[in-house]
């Protein structure tokens, strides 16, 4: 029996509209058989509103008091680099863009879960699709949530951040879907995740396919694939990372370290996402935004969605 699938998009730098994922959504619906379309729930997380007002107010003030030109290129730099700079993990969650963006993803996942339960849809498979900085956001979100839900009560009570305990308690009673335990697919487009790893040594960077360590050094369950997936679905679960050699902001993941290189579920796929009439030094911009409607990206993504729909999803033993 065909199963429902939720597909959640997370944008990267320079996104200006909640409609950022519509071109890919429309293209995927055309590729999927008509009888399967009603089983796919596309949702988007638009987090740019957390930083745009601050960035644009600064540009306006700088133009008035500093005499700089507020042109499109300067706005591209401020919003592009500003997005990446804003998404930096802080020790406490108060007044943190990092945690506010993650909260938006949690809210979207919870909203899908509530809608599904109203329609009597059991925990469905989950696929994340991220672009640019959105790839790093998804990866860090999955890593953080997976580690948080597996912390002990004593460990949580000893945490100096008072905002952590309510989040932990909520996860303890949440559905497998909200705990990301039905996550069966990751699609990363033009990922610049490697840029966020250079703060650490190469041996201190791990993919979400690896189990994190707790405070006592014990290895926990990995975030991906979800532990509540059936054996058949786990076998189909995969992380597809698309990059273009012309995209100066998109990179393969395998060269990061042995953890990524040896992860069988991670697949680096090179595509030509730039327009065929590219202009030198400008083609990188077209390459970085061209993934949404790239034929190879769409073909692989639609097949992943079909696999999740058409594969049995009986509850796996030992989930939780």
N, C-alpha and C positions, 0 to 999 in steps of 0.2 A: 504493500500500500504506500503510495507517495506521501512524503512527509513535508512539513513546512520548514522554511529556511528564512532566517532574518539576516539581512546584509546591511552592515552599518559602515557608512563612509565617514572618514575624518580628513579634513583638508589640511593643506600645508600653508606655506607663506603666501602672502599677497591675495588671499581669497577675500572677496568683497560681498558675496551674496550667499544666502542659504540655498540657492539654486545651483551651487557649484558642481554637484554630482549628477544633475539631470541629463547631460549628454551621454554619460556612461549608462545610466539607468535605462534610458530609451533604447540605446543600442543593444543592451543585454536582453531587454524584453523582446526585441525583434529576433534575436538569435535563439531564444528559448522557445520550445514548442508552445503553441497557444494554450494547450490544455494544462501546462505547468505554471503559467504566469501567476495564477491566483494563489499559488503556494509560496510565492516569494514576497517578502516584506522588505522594501528598501527604506532605510532611514538615514538621515544625515546629521552629523554633529557639527554645527557652525560655532566655533569658539572665538573667531576673530573679534567679535564685539567686546571681548574682555580687554583688548589692547588698542583697538583702532582709535577710539576717542582720545586717549592719552597721546598717541602718536601724532594724530592730526592737529591736536591743540598745540603740541610742541612746535610742529612745522609752521603753524600760523603765527605763533608768538615769535619764533625765530625769524620769520620773514619781516615782521614789524620792527623788532628790536635789533636784530643782527644783520639785516640787509641781505640775507641770502635769498636766492631764487627758489621759489616753491614750484619746481617743475616736476614733470612726470618721473624723470630719472631719479631725482632726489627722493621723491615719495616712494619709488620702488625700493631704493636702498634702505630708507628708514623703516618701512613696513616689513621688508624682507628680513633684514638683519635684526630689526626690533622684535619680530615674532620669535625668532630663534633665541635671542637674548632673554626674552621674557619667560620662556619655558625652561627655567632652571630650577632644579629641585631645591627646596628650602627645608630647614630643620623642622620648622613649625608650619602648620597649615593656614594660620591666620594671614590674611592679606597676601596670599601666594597665588600667582597666575598658574603655576604648575598644578596646584591642587584644585584650583577653580576649573581649569580645563578638564581635569580628571573627573571632577564632580559632574560636569556636563555630560560626559560619556556615561557615567553611572546612572544619571537621570534618564538618559535616552534608553539604556538597557532596561531600566525599571519600567519605563513607559511601555516598551514592547511587551514585557512580561505581563503587565497588567492587562493590556489589550488582548493578548493571547488567552489569558485565563477567562476573560469575559466571553471569548468565543469558544471556550473549552478546548483550546489547543494545548497539548502537552509541551513540555520543554523541547523546543525545536533547536535545530543546529544553528550555529552562529558563525558568520563569516565577517571579518573586518577587512575593509579596503581603505588604505591610507595613501596619501600622496605627499611627497616631499617631507616636510617637518612632521606631517601627520603620521608617517611611518614610525618615527621615533616616539611620538605621543602614544600610539597604540602599544608599541613594545613596552614602554615604561609603565603604562597603565596596567597591562597584563601582568608584568613582573611584580609591581607593587601590590596589586589586589591579591595575587596568588600567595605572596609572602604574608600579607596581613591576615588572610583568612586562616592560615595555618599556625599563627602565633598562639601561644598558650595564654590562659587567663592571667596567670601570675606575671607573665612577661608584659602583658597589656597594662596591668595595674601599676607596674613599675615605670611605665612610660611617662616622661615629664610633659608630653604634649596632651592636654586634656581632650583634644578633639579626636584622638585616635580611638578611644574606647567605644564611643557611640557607633563609629563606623564598623568596628570589629564585631560588636554585638549585632548590628544589622546583618552582617554577612553570615553570622552563625545560623540565623533563621531564614536566610534568603533561599530562593529556589536554585537548583543547579544552573539554570540559564543565567541568573543574575550573578552567580559565582563564577561564570565563564567556564563551567564544567561541561558545556555542550559546544564549546568553540572548536570548529572543525576546519577552519580555513583562514589563512592570512594572505592578502594580496597587497604588496607594497610597490608603489609606482614612483620612480625617480627618488629612491630613498637616499637621504643624506645621513643616515644613522651612524656611519663610521666617524663622521665629524664630531659626534658627541661622546666618543669613546677615548679620545686621545688624552683626556685628563687622567686616565688610569693606565696602568701597565697592560699590555695585551693579554696577560694571563688572568686579569681581573674583570674581563668582559665576557658575559655569558648570554647565549640566546635563550629565548623563552622555552625552548625545547629542553633546556637543562634544569635540573632541580636546584633551587637556591639553598643556602645554608641558614639554619636558624641561629639564635644567639649562642647556642651551645656547640655549634659546628655540625649539627646533624643535618643530613641532606633531606630536603622536603620534596614533595611531588612537583613535577614541572607544570608550568602553566598551559603548555600546548603539547599535544592535543588534549582537549578536555577529558577529565577522568570519568565523566558520566556517559561518554560515547560508547556505543556498542563496539565490539571487536571489528566488525565489518566497516563501521564508519571511521574508526581509528586508522584502519588500513588505507582509507581513502584520503585522510586528512593530510594537508600539505601547505607549505608556505612558499608562495611564488613571488619572487622578487624580480621585477622588470626594470631594466636600465638601458639607456642608449649611450653609445660611445660618444655621441655629440653633446650629451647632457652633462654640463659641468657640475651640476648639483645632484646627479644620480649615480649611485655606485653599486657594484656587486658586494655581497655580504661574505661570501666564502673566504676572501683573503684576510678577513679580520683576525682570525686565529683558528686553532685546531677545533675549538668548540663549534664554530660555525662551519668550518671546512668538513667536519665529519658528521654533521647533522644530516641524516638521510632525508628528512622531511623538508629541508630548505633547498630551493632550486633557484639559482640565478639564471635569468633568461634575458639575453640581449636582444633588443628590438631597434628598429629605426623609427623613432618617434618624431623626428623633425620633418618638416615639409620638404619635398624634393627640390624646391627652388631656393633652398637655404642661402643665406648671405653669411660670409665668414664673420665670426665673432658675434653674430646675432642669432645664428642657428641654435645656440645653446638654449636661448629663451623659448624658442618654438619646441625644441626637443623636450624641455622640462614640462611643458604644458600639453604635449601631444599624446600622452599615454591614455587619456580618458577615452579616446576613440580609435586607438591603434588596433588594427585587425588581429594581431597575435595576442595582445592583452585580452581583448574581448573574447576570442576563441577559447583561451585557457580558462578565463574567469567563468564564462558560461558553462564550460564543462565541469568545473568544480561545483558550481551551483547545482547542476543536474545530478552529479554524483551524490550530493547531500540529500536531494529530494528522493532519489530512486533507491537509496541504500537503507536497509532496515535500521531503526534507531532504538532497539530495545535497550533498557537500562543496563549498564555495565556493572559487573560484580565489583564491590569494593568502592563504589562511588561515594563521594562526600568529602 
